[in-house]
Amino acid sequence: MDPAPLTAKIVAAFPDMPAQLRTAARYILDHPGDVALLSMREQARQAGVQPATMTRLAKRLGLDGYDAVRELYARAIREGGLSFSGKAGAQAASQKAKGERALAADMVASLAAQIGRLGEPEALGRLAEAAALLAGARRIYCAGLRSSHTVAWHMSYVLSLLGERAILLDSLAGVGADPIRAATDADAVFAVSVAPYTRATVELTRYAHAQGVPVVAVTDSAVSPLARVARVAVLVSTDGPSFLHAMTPAFAVGEILAALVAGRGGEASLETLRRTEDQLAAFNIHWSPQDGRRP
């Protein structure tokens, strides 16, 4: 079954719909995963329409009522979930109906709200706790694969500018996880993964936990396999108007933690950073305006 069963019908009927029905239809296109999970009244509230509008939309699409809509989406989830391909179809339909500027604006607003939630007291407390754990570690093993790789890599890169404490557990040549064998409870693992969770990252964090190595996890749920073994779990949302994961909030967490850890290093970090800058200058790593005047 199509993971977003009414997409084609909605797109076909959309041009002739009244404004309120269009608003309700856009909600279904943008939030196919919520259709089966939230009540009709809650969906109407989030869409900004009256509950009766959702019923009228269902009948406009040839169904008896909104319960029939919810059942279609519930069956789709049971039979395989809203996959990336299904979400991609929903996004394409929404993009066609709303326009690219509107979709881009929705994405910007969604990302801004998600990053804004990192400033709430509970999230700030987790960030501070995670930074304290990482700053006190002898070595920090950074793990993240697939879409999460950039977060782990950036954390490792920034910390490498401040010394030799960061070790990136990459998958190069299939030996990426090998350095973890040397980890002890004096070290820490910085692990990143969101649903669908990468098996190698889950197994690595479970191994580290079993060895007594504290884990700082950046993940999307308090019941994710990473959060269940983490000493500290910083939670981020990956939802958004796009069918792709929103990884910007996770990347923001990595940048915040790297900055906090660096700040805790004090004069030792500054001295290491000075040596790093001298080395970069010696190898002429960065472009300068004088380069533009060379023949």
HELIX and SHEET records of a PDB file:
HELIX    1   1 THR A    7  ALA A   13  1                                   7    
HELIX    2   2 PHE A   14  ASP A   16  5                                   3    
HELIX    3   3 ALA A   19  ASP A   30  1                                  12    
HELIX    4   4 PRO A   32  VAL A   35  1                                   4    
HELIX    5   5 MET A   40  ALA A   47  1                                   8    
HELIX    6   6 PRO A   51  ARG A   60  1                                  10    
HELIX    7   7 TYR A   66  ARG A   78  1                                  13    
HELIX    8   8 PHE A   84  LYS A   98  1                                  15    
HELIX    9   9 GLU A  100  ARG A  117  1                                  18    
HELIX   10  10 PRO A  121  ALA A  135  1                                  15    
HELIX   11  11 ARG A  146  SER A  148  5                                   3    
HELIX   12  12 HIS A  149  SER A  160  1                                  12    
HELIX   13  13 LEU A  172  GLY A  174  5                                   3    
HELIX   14  14 ASP A  178  ALA A  182  5                                   5    
HELIX   15  15 ARG A  199  ALA A  210  1                                  12    
HELIX   16  16 ALA A  227  VAL A  229  5                                   3    
HELIX   17  17 THR A  248  ARG A  264  1                                  17    
HELIX   18  18 GLY A  266  ALA A  282  1                                  17    
HELIX   19  19 PRO A  289  ARG A  293  5                                   5    
SHEET    1   A 5 ALA A 166  LEU A 168  0                                        
SHEET    2   A 5 ILE A 140  GLY A 144  1                                        
SHEET    3   A 5 ALA A 188  VAL A 192  1                                        
SHEET    4   A 5 VAL A 215  THR A 219  1                                        
SHEET    5   A 5 VAL A 232  LEU A 235  1                                        
END                                                                             
